[in-house]
Amino acid sequence: MTIALEHHTPQAFVDLYAADPAEPAWPPAAAGHDMDHLLPPPNPAERLSILIDPRDQHRLALHAALTAAGIPPRPEDRDAIDQLSALPPGINTTLQRWLHHTTSR
């Protein structure tokens, strides 16, 4: 398959995320100004008081545990993760412990 773009030569594969080498990756910094500013630490008083549903907490924790174990969830895994997230907290903790154990080996 050949794709021809207006400003490029025909290529067999077009990488949509490739940077154009003619364009600079970052704009030049202003002369005399230090542009590196660290963010201030979070202020606990400014945190939002929104509670996350336990099922959503389990879902997020399971996604993190799977990703850390080298098993990034796929879109088709959503139903299975939803079902596992609905299980009692003890079972969810056990699943996470098992996945953590596989990464620590």
N, C-alpha and C positions, 0 to 999 in steps of 0.2 A: 504494500500500500504506500503510495507516495502522496504527501501532503505539500501543496505549494501555497505559501503565504505571500502576501503582496510584497513585503520587504525582505524576505528570506529566499534563499535558494531552495529548490525542492529537496526534501530529505525523507528518508524512510521512517524516521521517528522524530517527533517534536516533543521536547521536554518543556512542558508549560511552566515549570518552576525554575528553569535555568535562568540565570542572570545574564543580561546582555553585557559582554565584556567592554563595550564602548561606553556604557553608562557607569558612573561611580556608584558603588554600593551604598555609601553614606555621604550625605552632603558635608562639605568641609566645615570644620568648626570655626567659629568667629575668632579672630585673632585677639589674643590677650584675655580670653575668658575661659575659665576652667568649666567645661561643660559636664563634668562628672559629679553628680550630686547623689548622695545616698538618700534613700527614703527614710523618714523617721520611723522609729519603732511604733507598732500599733498601740493605740490608746484603748485600754479595756472599757473605758467609759463611753467610747464612741461605737462600740460594737452593736450590731443589730440584735434585738431580742427576739429573734425568730427561732422557734424550735423546729427541728427537722423530725419528721415522722420516723419512728424506729425502723420501719420497713425500708425507707429511703436511706437511713444510716447503714443498714445491713447491705443494701445494694451498692452503695459507694465503697464500703469496706471490702466487699467481695470483688468488685472491679479492681480495687487497689491490690488486693492479695493475689488475684489472678495475674495481673500485669507484672507484679514483683516476682512472681514465680516463672515468668517468661511465657505466659499463656494469655496474650492480650485478647480480651473478649471480642468476638466478631458480632456484626449486627444480627446475624441469625441466632446468636446465643441469648438474645434478650429475654425470650420466654423462659428459658431455663433459669436465668439469673433472677427473673421476677419470682418464679416459684421458689427458688432457694431462699430468696430474701424474705419470703412470707413465713418461713419456718421459725420456730421459737429461737430466742436469742442464744441459748446454749448450743444448739445445733449449728447456728451460724458461726459462733466462736470456735467450735470444733473444726469446721471446714477451713476457717482462716488459719487455725493452728496447723492443720495438715499441710496447707499450701505453704505456710511459712517454713515448715520443716523441710519441704522439698527444696527450698531456696538456700537453706543454711547448710546443706550437704556439700 
